[in-house]
Amino acid sequence: MAITMEQALASSEFHDPQDRPCESKQGPIRWRRNGRTQTWKTRPEEFRIPVKFGLYSYGNIRHHSPGFHAAEDCPVEAYRR
């Protein structure tokens, strides 16, 4: 599953199943949006989403980031928003 441009602009929570799968006992690692999605006029298919996890972990999800998916597309029903 990949994040689409529509999800990049609208979703507020993303899951990273590479570190902890959605099917695990603790559930997926949930990254929350931490700002506006950056897009480029010269590269309309590319984006960058600033995200945070917990109090001190920050990062970016890019158009080519493997494994990330929006919370509403989570394969485990309990973790969909």
N, C-alpha and C positions, 0 to 999 in steps of 0.2 A: 504494500500500500504506500502510496506517495501522497504528499500533501498537494492539493490543487491550488491554483491561484485564488479561487473563491474562498477556500478554507483558510488560506494564508491571510486574507484580508478580514475575515469575519470571526474565526474561531478564537477562543480565549484560553484553551487548554490543549496540550499535546502530550502524547505518550511516547516514551522511548523504550521499546521492548528489548533492546540489545543488552542493557544492563540488568533488567529484571523483567521477564516476560509477563504479559498481561494475565496469563494463566497461573502464575505463581501464587503462593499463599498470601503474600503481602500486596499483590497487585502491581500494576505498572508504576514506573517513576513518572510523576506528573509534572510537566513543565508548564508554567503559567506565562502568559504574555506579559511583557514588561515595557511595552511601547508600541509605536506604530510600525506597521510593515513597510519596509523600504522597497521601492520598485524603481526601475530605470526606464527612461523613454527609449533609449537605444537598444535595450535588451528586454522587451516586454514579457518574456517568459520566465525571467529570473526574479527572485525575491529574497529578502532577508528578514527574519522575524526575531526581535530581541526577546529572550525568555529568561526566567529565573526558576530555581528549584530551592526550596527552603529559604534560609535567611541570607546565605553568603555565596550560593552557586549561581553564576550567571553564564549565559551563552547565547548563541545564535543558531537558528534553524535556517538553512539555506535550501534553495530549490533542489539541490542535489544531495541533501542529507539522507543517508539510507536509514530505513527502519522507523523513522518517526511517522506518526499518523495523528490525525485530529481525534479528540476524545469521542466525538459523535460517530466515528468510523471504527471504534474499538471492537475487536472480534468477541470480547467478553461482555455480555449484556450488563453485568453489574457495574462496569466502569464507564458506560456511556452517559453522556450528559443530555 
